[in-house]
Amino acid sequence: MQLTPWRVAAAGMLALAVAMGIGRFAFTPLLPMMLADSVIDLAAASWLASANYLGYLVGALLCTFQPWIWQKLGRSTAVRNTVLVRIGLAATVGLTLGMSLHLPAAWPLLRFAAGVASALVFVYVSGWCLGTLARMGLPAMGAVIYTGPGAGIVLSGLAASGMVALHWQAAAGWLVFGVLAAILTAVLWPTVSPRHELPAAAPAAAAQAGQGAGPGHGGMEIALLSLAYGLAGFGYIITATFLPVIARQALPGSHWLDLFWPIFGLGVIAGALIASRIRTRLDLRWLLAICYVVQAVGVASSLVSPSLAGFAAGSLLLGLPFTAITFFAMQEARRLRPLGASSLMGGLTALYGLGQIVGPPLATGLLHRNPAQGFGLSLEIAAGSLVLGALLYAAMTRLYPVQQPG
């Protein structure tokens, strides 16, 4: 079957729906069910979340150092992107199904491995899809693939809501999500194939396409971009991990509690589609700064207005820039390092993962010290980190202006 732009985008979207929407974020809507089943407590839930984020960090580092690893092993070329995507997807299916087994001692390892798998899929499906679409002359369509996590979040959130209404146990939820991941993986498997790999663009071709690295892209510019992107990982993760729990504490007994997570997913989808329609020569770092401010407002909304409207607006605003931030940052990585984008993408993802690791233990620690205000304090810190990230991007536009083609 011919490889068309929409087929590439759809495969990337489904891959991220499996690896991110299910492999990583299905834990959030299932967390209240696991707590209700008394199979874990809130402290254990925090460590399970951190185990997943630690795995995401390790997976991102593997992506960063993959060329060096293969060189040390005596291989002339790295494993193809699509092979690693397939490995990550197959692992996600097995690890999600594994969470349905009552093996609490094994759950941290399963969540850690799921984090590694999701990072592999994210980095390599991003590299493959963005590179392929750029060579097809449709780089903006790459934003479509980042609707995948939102679609997975919506599906998992609505499914979990139905399971709660039917009084299912969390183990059944993990089983359902594992089967769903297997079905989606089977659908996209033929497209994400080594025979669809395209040769790397030559330096001249990359420069002609606007991908060339201009002068001045030194280590400090990369470091500031990495730091700012890492702040995004910390800024959103407390809300993304504990949203259903926070909402239940603020609005006990409400019938709308389980809809806040799907609203977040809808925001993710909408934001990615909006990003795909942006046709502007505006510096992407300004777009990133705007996204951070929007997300900071989303994090703060539940603090300013702990009501149905506040949580709904906060969920939507948190989701809108979620994958748009990723899309713009990955485009920046391709601009700065056109011939080594996957390695830089892995490095950015590693810093993002490090930010995610810090969030849940911080929230749990503050909650332990101050049960009444712990979540509130952690969300204030998260919103502040996003504002700081926005300021860093604004500073970068002054320190490292983009040289637009004449």
C-alpha positions, 0 to 999 in steps of 0.5 A: 500500500502506498505511503501517503501523508495521511497514512503516516500521520494516522499511524503516528497518531495511533502509535502515540495513542497506544504508548502515551494515551494508554501506556502512560496515562491510563494510570490516571483514570484507573487510580481512583479505582485502584484506591477504592479496591484498596490495592494501593494507597496514595503514597504507593500511587505516587511511587508507581507514577514516579516509576513510570516517569523514571522509565520514561527518562531512562528510555529518553536517555537510551534514545539520546545515546543510541547512536553511540551505543551501536557504535561501541557495539561495532555496528555502522548504523543504528536500528531503524526508527520503525523497528524501535517503534514496533518494539515499544508498542509490543512492550506497551501491550504486554506491560498494560496487560500485566498490570491486570494481574494482582502482583503488587510487588511487580507493578513498579517494574511494570510501570517503569518498563512501560515508561521506557517503552513510551519514550522509545515510541514517542521519540522514534515515531516523532522522528519518523513521522516528522521527517517523512512528512517534511520530505513530503512537503507537509511538515505542519501535518506533523502536529496531527500525530500529537492528537494521539495522546489526547485520543487515548486519554479521552478513550481511557477516561470515558471507559474508566468512567463507565467502569466506575458506574458499573462497579468494575475493579481496576484489574478489569480496566487494565485488561480492557486497556491492554486489549485496546492497545493490542487492537490499535497496534495491529491496525498501525503495524503494517504502516510502521514498517522498515520498508517505509523508512526513507533515507536521511536528507542530505545536508544541502537538502535539509538546508534548502528545506529550512532545516539547516543549522545556522551559525550560533546554535551552541551548547548554551542555546541547547541547554536553555531549550532543554531546561525550559522544556524540562520545566514543562514536564514538571509543570503539568504532571501533578495535575495530570497524575492526581486530577481525579483525586484532587477533584474528588477531594474538592467536590465529593459526591459530584457526578461529573468528577470522571469527566475532567480527565476526558476534557483534558484529552479533548483539549489535547486533541484540539490543541494539536489540531490548532497547532497543525493549522498555524501558518506563521513565520513567528518564532516558535519560541514565542509560541512555546511561551504562549503555550506555557502561560496557557497551561499555567492558567490551567493549573491555577484554575482549580486553585482560584475556583475549585468548582465544576467550572474551575476544574473543567476550564483548568482541564481544558486549558491544561490539555490545549497546549500539552502536545502543541508544546511537544510539537513546537519543541521537536520542530525547534530540535529539528531546526537546531540539529537537522542532522541529529534531531533524534538525539536532541529529541531524546535529550529534550525528552529526558529533561521532560521526564526528569521534571515529571519524576519530581512532581508526584513525590513533591505533591505527596510530601507536601500533602503529608506535611499539610493534608489540607493544603498540600495539593494547593501548594504543589500546584502553585509551584507547578504553575510558577515553573511554567511561568519561568519556562515562558520567561526563558523562551522569551529571553532566548528570542532576544539572545538567539534571534532566528535568521529568517530566509530572505 
